[in-house]
């Protein structure tokens, strides 16, 4: 009796066992596709495309930091010249 599930409707007193329980419906196609996309990405090998992306992102980070550093060094000098 432990594997029996009582129906939620109190007016019906039938019990479903594992063998007589209705079969579960399949999930929608988009849920299956969404669960396989991360798995597919994880299976992809590390290639030259990924190295290029890594270099491009790194160069963008370096140039952005260099821009901020140049402004940090130039602004005090330009501020003094602007007031003079």
Buried (B, 14 or more C-beta within 10 A) or exposed (E): EEEEEEEEEEEEEEEEEEEEEEEEEEEEEEEEEEEEEEEEEEEEEEEEEEEEEEEEEEEEEEEEEEEEEEEEEEEEEEEEEEEE
